[in-house]
């Protein structure tokens, strides 16, 4: 008598504790690099090499330990920092785009709107106006 299909899935999803720990460590190492170097051009292959793993293993680490993808995490970091910069004051949008790793301000504005649901200009000075209220 063989295993039923749902039993195969359960076996495939069961991870050894060492595997879970290793992927969590890879994820955290990669996140440290990305949090520090988000303005730079970061590629999955380069970060994988720097944390001493393969591209595929790092993808698995992001999926399992981070419940996200490399690309999504990097964009989240960049968009969070961009919103902070815009709230702080008078830095032009094109300089904010460059500061968070975008070469094209239009591409940045589109990504920002998709991520935050509003254009970058709507975030300008929100911190000061929120404090004044």
Secondary structure by P-SEA (a helix, b strand, c coil): ccccaaaaaaaaacccaaaaaaaaaaaaaaaaaaaacccccccaaaaaaaacccaaaaaaaaaccccccaaaaaaaaaaaaaaaaaaaccccaaaaaaaaccccaaaaaaaaaaacccccccccaaaaaaaac
